[in-house]
Amino acid sequence: MGKLPSSFILRSVVNGGSHLSNFHSSSSNTIATHIEALSKKPMPVRGKGKIDYRFDNVDDALILFNKMIGKYPKPSIVEFNKLLGAVVRMKHYAIVVSMYRQIELLGVSHDGYSMNILINGFCQLGRIDFGLSVLGKMLKLGVEPSVVTFSTLINGLCIQSKISEAISIFDGMTERGYQLDLIVYNTILKGLCKIGNTDRAARFLRLMEGTGFEPDIVAYNTILDCLCKKGLLKEALNLFSEMKVKGIRPDIITYNCLIHGMCNSGRQEEATRLLNEMVDNNISLDIVTYTILVDALCTEGMISKAVEIVDTMRKQGIEPNVVTYSTLVDAHCKEGMVSKAEDIVDRMIKRGIEPDVITYSALVNGHCLQNEMDKARGVFNLMIEKGCAPDIVTYNTMINGYCKGKRLDEAMELFHEISRKGPILDTVTYSTLLQSMFQLGRVLTACELFRKVLASGQIPDIVTCLILLNALCKTGYIEEALKLFEAMRNSGLELDIVPYTILIDGLCKVGHIKVAKELFHQLSNNGLKPDVYTYCILINGLCKDGLPDEAYRLFGSMGDNDCSPDGCCYNVMIRGFLRNSYTSKATQLLTEMVGKGFCADIFTVTLFMDLILHSNRSILL
């Protein structure tokens, strides 16, 4: 069988295992210490007169390993492989790597099977680079990689979302005539769905059929789940029908994917139909199904119904898990029923279910929504005491609560705490703080924070930039706003009409009407059309600058961009006429506005009343 000529694989051959010493040196001491501590313990091994290498815990495996390496002559690699395989099944991958190194130091030659075990260990530990180095070592030693070798690497690459590299190996395997199994195909399929590439996943499904592999329920469920998560429900139902036509019986996972997708899209009737179909097919609801239904009811605001579902679960012998409880806690908190949410948490603890970071974050959010920041801080501190580390969502919730309560200093304390300890700050954190700083008039502090964002390598998103742009314009820092806008355009961000409108408004407010007009005329060059709000802002700016005739021409040209004046736009134009003493035109436009079903607002009415009082007669006569 020929070797794969992929450049991706060749890099591994060149490395030839040179990376491995870095990993081994850090892990071998751990296992040696562990074995020494366990060497005097008795070792229960299952089976009568025959070691089948199935252990109750990893300590028993380590004791056996200690005995094996002390034997003379040394056991064969086949015997060691049995032990390595048992430890892999217990998912102690770092220990497997250490064992491999010690076996190698004993002079026992490794075979393809043991190297495959090592590759799997590295892949599961997230070190695909070391796994590829083992492949390079295999090739140098003349050990023929098997389908298992490449399948394991493909799985490791897919776990890390390196799908193009995984497909490179897959393509090389097919070109070289390796007999691939359904597991390899399903692994690639899962990888494609993981990165949301549903189109390619669907094509890959057809490729499976074309090469003689009939997709199984796992393959169909993988794509169905991806389609439902992306809201492509029509395509999901078509695929669902296809699998039934082909005689593939849907299972609980199939129905859960579809029901979840329907509930998320608000298609409750379709979800109910699928639920009934599932029951008719003698498929019992599981904890996932019930939790989906609880979540759907909570989303619809039917919390009492959701509680009834939980009671039904228990009657069916299915105990709610932390996800189910957290869903209920979150729903109660969002409706302001924080005390009831706390009662739910107490009940779940009594039932032996510990709250997780999502549960605690929901409680924190509940108190923040009620502006009970001291209570929120109490929950925040409690979760830390319980060994549940707050994530960025928890921190952002607390920071947002402090900001809304105008307690910026306490928000900044949390911000600095995250910077020191983690988790990684995100754009929500920065946006929340920037917004609060501007609302409290701390413009320079906000600008300094934004500079720190850029210096830290964090790339601000469009929301963060718009917050800063809007605040700079409203506070009169127009030069800084222009620089930021230019930076946004050069950064590759896709700008819509919103940032243009914000800047045009800022320019009009400081009297830079000429620049505002230039920016307005740039819209069409950038493939954008002004909306009614953009027109209103510029019309208002022109009127305030003493240019009512130009403003009215702009008002009249709105239809050229498929934009009709609304009540706000009429009022702005009428007020512009009145302030510039165009009383007759204002009256005509008022009549036109009323004829189109719009009303004068309080500001327009006030201007007309002032004119009437000053002229001692009705200008409407």
N, C-alpha and C positions, 0 to 999 in steps of 0.2 A: 504494500500500500504506500503510495507516495506521500511526501510531506506537503503541508499546505504552503503555497508560495505567497501568502499574504504578508504585506509589509508590517501589518500589526503583529503577526506571529514572529516575523523575523527579528523584530526588536527584542523579543523575549529570548530568542536563540542567542543573540549577541550578548545579552546580559548573562545568560547561562547560569543562573542561580547566584550571581554575585550579590544580589540584594539580600539573600536569605540570612546571612550571618547577622545582619542588623536586627532581625526579628528574633532569631534564636537566642542571642546573647541576653535579650531582655526578658525572655520567658523561661529559660532553663533553670535559673536559680529558684524560681517560684515552685516548680514541680519537685525539685530536689528537696527543698525545705518541707514541702507537703508530704512527700513520701517518707522522709525521716520521722516525721511526727506520727505517722500512721503505721510504721513498720511492726509495732508490737501488738496491733489490734488483730482479733480473729477475723477471718475473711469468709463470710457466708456466700457460697456460689451455688446457684440453682442447678438442678439436674442430678441424676444418680450415676456416679461413676464416670461421668463425662462432663467436661467443662464446656458449657455452651456460651460463656462470656455474656451473660445477661445479669446485670448487677442491680441491687436495690439503690445504690448511690455511687457517686464517683470515687468515694474513699475506698470502697471495696476494689474498684478497678485499679487504683493506685497501689494498693497492697499487693495485688497479683502481679502488677508490672514490676514492683520491687523484687519480688521473688524470681520472676523470669530473668531479669538482667543479672541476678546473682547465680544463676545455674551454670554448670559447665558439663557438657558443651552447651552453647547458647541455643535456645529454641530457634527454629527457622522463621523466616520472614512471614510465612503463612500463619504461624501461631500468633506472631505479633499483630498481624493484620486483623485477626479475629478480635483481639483486644482493642485495637485502634477503632475498628468498626463499632464496637460496643460503646466506646466513649463518645464517638460521633453521634450515635443515636441518643445519647444523653445531652447532646448539644454543648459539650465542654470543648469547644474548638481550640482554645488557647492551650489546653492541656495536651490535646492531640499533637499540636505542633511541637511542644516540648518533648513529648515521648518520641516523636519521629527523630528529633535531633540526638537524643540519647541512644536510640537504636543505631543510628548512623555512627556514633562515636565508638560503639562496641564492635564495629567492623561487620555488622550484619548487612548484607547487600539488599537494597530496596528493589522492589519490582514495580511493574506498572500499577498494580492494585494499591500498594501503599502510597505511591506518588499521587494517585487519584484522590486518595483520602486526604493527603496533605493539601492538594489544590482546593478541595472542597472546604477544608478548614480555613484556609486563607480567604476564600471567597465569602464564607459566612462571617468572617471577621472584618469584611470590608476592605481587604488588602488584595485586590485583584492583581496589583502589580507584582506581588510576591507569587501569586498563583501562576502568572505568566512566566515568571522566572523559573518555577519548577518545570513548566513545559519546556523551556529552553534547556534545562538540565537533562530532561528525559531524552530530548533529541540528540544532545551531545553524547549521552551514554549509550545511544542506540536502542533505547526503550521505545517501542512503538506506541504512540498515543492511540487510545481507543475512542470509540464513540462516547463512552462515559467521560473521558478526559475533556473532550471538546464540549460536551453537553454541560458539564460542570462549569467550565469557563463561560459558556453562553449564559448560564443562569447567574453567575457572579456579575457579569457585565450588565445584565438586565436589572439586577437588584440595584445597581448604581446608576441606572437609567442611561447607560452607555450603549444605546440600542444600535447605532450605526456600526460600532465595533463588533457587537454580537452578530449582526447580520453578515458582516464581513467573514467571520468564522463560519457561519452557517453556509454561506455561498461557497466558501472554499471546501467545506465538507461534501456538499452535493457535487461540485466539480470533480472531486477526487474519488467519487464513488462510495463514500461511506454510507452504510445502511442506517438511515435516520429512523428514529422511532417517534411515536406520537408525543412523547414527553418533550422532545426537542422542539417540535412544532408548537406545542402549547406554551412552552417557555418563551419563544419569540413572540407569539401572539400576545401573551401577557405583558411582555415588555413594550410592545407597540401601543397597547391600550394604556399602559401606565403613563406614557408621555402624551396620551390623548390623540394619537394618530389613528382615528377610527377608519379613515378611508384606506390606509395601507393595511390595517388589520383585516378589513373586509376582503381586500385583494389577496392577502395572505391565506385567508380561509379558502378562497377559490383555488389558490395554488396547492393547498393540501389535497383538495379533491382531485386536482389535475394530476398529482403524482401518486394517486392510488390510496391516499389516506383519507378515510371517512372521518370528518371531524366528530368528536364525541361531545358529551354533555358539558365537559370542562371547557372545551373550545368555544362552544356556543355561549355558555354563561359568561365567559371572559368578555366577549364582544358585547353581549347584551348589557352587562354592567357598565361598560364604557359608554355605550350609546345612551343609556338612561341618565348617567351622570352628566352628559353633555346636553341633555334635553331633547335628543333626537328620538322621540318616542314613536313616531310613525315608522322609522327604520327599525326600531327595536321590535315593534309588534310584527312587522313583516318577517323579520328573522325568526321570531318566535313561532310564527305560523309555518315557516319553512322547516324548522326542526321537527315540528309535530308531523308534518307531511312525510318527512323522511323516517318517521318511526322512532325518533329519539324522544323518550319520555321526559318531560320537564320535572325537575326536582325542587326541593324547598328553596335552593339558592336561586333558581330561575325565577320563581314567583316572587321572592323577596326583592330581587333586582327590579323587576317590573313594577311591583306595588310601590316600592320606594320612589321610583321615577315618576309614577302617576301622582303620588301624594305631593311630591315636591313641585309638580307643575299645576297643582290644584285640580287635577282630574279625579275627583273623589269617586265618581260613578264608575269610571273605568277600573279604579283600584278595587272597588267593592266587587265588580264583576270577576276580576282575577282572583280575589279572595274566595269567592263562592266556587269558582272553577277548581281552585286548589283543594278546597274541602271535598268537593264532589269526586276528586281524583284520589281521595283517601290520604292526602298529604296533610299532616298535622302542623298547626302553627307552632313555631319555635320562638325562642326568646328574641331573635332578630325581628321576626314578623310582628310580634306584639310591640316591640320598642318602636318600630316604624309607625305603627298605628297610633301609639301614644304621642309620638312626635307630631304626626299629622294633625291630630285633634288639638294639641297644644298650639300649633301654628295657626289653626282656625279659631283660636280663642275658646275652644270647648274643653276647658280644663276639668270640669266635673266629669265629663264623659271619659276623659283620659284616665282619671282616677278609677272610674268603674272598670276600664280595661285592665288596669293593674290588679284590681280585685279578682277579675275573671282569670287572669294569669295564675294567680295563687290557687284558685279553685281547680285549675287544670294541672296543678302540681309543678308549675313553672315559676321559680322564684325570680323576681326582677333583679337585674344586675345593676352595677354602678351607672351604666349608660342610661338605663330606664329611669332610675331615681334622679339622675342629674338633669334629664329632660324635664321631669316634673318640677324640680327645684327652680330651674331656669324660667319655666313658664309662670310659676307663682310669683317669682321675683319681678318679672317684667310687668305683671299686673298689679304690683304694689303690695302683694300678700307675702311679705318677707317673713312674718312670724310663722305662717303656715309652711313656708319653705323650710324654715329651721326645724319645725316639727317633723317634716319628712326626713331631714338629715338625721335627727335623733333616732327615728324609727329604723333607718337603714343601718345605723351603727349598732343598734340593739340586735339586729338580725345578722350581725357579723360582717357587714359590707362597709369597708372604709371609704369615705369620700375621697375623690381624686382631685386633681388640679381643676378640672372642669366644674366639679360640684362647688368647690370653694370659690372659684371665679364667678360663678353664677350668684352666690350669696353676696360677694363683694359688690357685684354690679347692682344687686337689689338695693343694698344700703346706699350706694352712690346715687341711684335714681331718686331716692327719697331724701337726698342731701344729708344723709347720716354718716358723715365721713369718719367720725370717731368709731362708730360701730363697724364700718367697713375696714378701718385699720385694725380693729380687734380681730376680725376674721382673718385678715391678711397675716397678722402676727401668729394667730392660732395655727394656720396651715404650715407655717415655717416650723413651729414647735412640734407639730405632728410629723415632721420630716417630708412634707409635701412642698417641693420647691415651686414658687410662683413662676409662671411662664410670662412671655412678653404680653400676652392678652391680659393677664391679671394686673401687671404693672401699668399697662396702658389704661385699664379701667380705673385704677386708683388715680393715676395722673389726670385723667379726664375729669374725675369727680372733684379733685382738688382745684383744677382750673375753673370748673363751672362755679365752684364756691368762692372763687377769687382768692384762693390760698396758694398762690403761685410759688411761694418759697418752699412750702411742703412738697409741691409737685417737683420742684427742682432737686430737692433732697433725694427723692426716689429716682429721678433721672440720673443723678450722680452715682447712686447706689447701683443702678443697672450698669453704668459705665465701668464701675470697678469690678462687679461680681458676675455680670451677665444677667439674664440672657442677652442675645444680640438685639440691639436697638433696631427698630424698623421705622418706616416713613410715618406710620400712624403716631408714634411717639413724638417725633419732631413736629408734625403738623399740628397736633394738639397743643403743644407748648407754644409754638409760633402764634397760633390763633389767640391763645390766652394773653400772651405778651402784648400783642397789638391792641386787644380789647382794653387792656389796662394802661395803654399809652406808653409801653416800654419798647419803643421802636428800635432804639439802638441795641438794646439787649437781644431783641429778636434777630436783628441783622448779624450780631456777633454769633448767635447760636447757629444761624444758617451757614456762616463761614466755617464753623466747626464741623457741620454736617459734611460740607465739601472736603474739608481737610482730612476727615476720617475715612474718605474714600466711598462714603455712602452716596449713592446717586439719588437725588430727590426725584420723586415722581411728579406727575402733572398737578396732583392735588396740592402738594406742598408748595410748588411754585406758584400756583394760583392764589393760595392764601397770602404768600409774601407779596405777590404783585398787587393784589387788591388792597392790602394794608398800606403798601408804599404809596399807591395812588390816593387813597383816602386821607393819608396824613401829609400829603403834599411833597413827598420825596420823589418827584417826577423824574429827575435825572437818574436816580438809582433804579426806578421802575423801568425806564427805557433800556438801561444796561442789562437788567434781568431779562426783559423781553427778548432782547437781541441774543442773549446767551441761551434762552429757551429755544429760539429758532435754530441756532447753530448746533444745539445738542442732539438734534435728531428726534426730539419729542414731536409727536403729531399734534399740532395745534388746531383747535377748532375755532369757532366764532367767539367763544367765551373770553380767552385772554385778549383778543383784539378789542372786544367791547369794554373790558375793564380798563385797558390803556387809553382808549378813545375817551372814556368818561373822565379819567384822571387828567388827561390833556385839556379837555374842555373846562374842567373846574379851575385850572390854573391859568386859563386864558390862552393856551397854546392851540388856538383853533386851526391855524394853518397846518400844523403837524398832525392834528387830529383828522383833518380832511385828507391829507396825504395817506395816512394809515387806512382810512376808510376806503380809498380808491385802490389800495393794494389788495383788498380782499379778493376781488375777481381774479387778479393775477395768481393768487395762491389757491384758486379753486374753491373759494368760500363765498357764501351769500350772506349779507347782513340779515338779521332777524328784526322783528318789530322793536325789540328792546334797543338794538344798536341804532336803528333809525331815530327812536325817541331821544336817545342821548345826544346824538349829533344835532338833531333839530333844535333841541333845547339849548345846546352850546352855541349854535349860530344865532338864535334869537337873543341870548344873553349878550352876545358880542355885537348886537345891533345890526344883524343881517337877516331880518325877517323874510325878505323876498327870496334870498337864497335858500332859507329854511323851507319856505313854502314850495319852491321848485323840487327840493329833495323829498318833501312830503308827497308831492304829486308823482314822483318817479318810483315810489315804492312798488307799484304794480309791475315795474320792469323786472323786479327780482321775485315775482310771485309772492309778494308780501303785502297784505292789506292792512291799512291803519286800524288799530283797535281803539277802544275808548280812551286809553291812556295817551295814545299818540295824538288823538284829536284834542284832548285837553291841553297837552303840551303846546301844540301849535296855536290854539286859541289864546292861551296865556301869553305866548310870544307876541301875537298880534296886539293884545291889549297893552302889554308893557311897552310896546313900541308905538302906541297910539294909533294902531290900525283898527279902529273901533268898528268900522263898517265891515271890513273883511272878517273880523272876529265874529260879528253877528251872523254873517252869511254862513260861516263855517259851523257855528253853533246850530243853526237850522239844519244844515246838512248832517251834522252828527246825530241830532235827535231823530232825523228821518231814517237813519241807519240803525236805530235802536240803542244808541249809546246815551249816557247821561253825563251832565256836567258834574265834576267832582267838587268838593268843598272849596278848593283853592280857586278854581275857575269862577264859581258862584260868588266867592268873596270879592274877586276883582271886578266882576260885573256890578255887584252891589256898591262898591266904592265909587265906580263911575256914575251910577245912578244918583247916589247921594251928592256927589260933587256937581253934577249937571242939573240937579233938581227936576229931572224928567227921565222917563224910561227910554233907554236907548233901543229898546226892543220894539217901540211903536213904529 
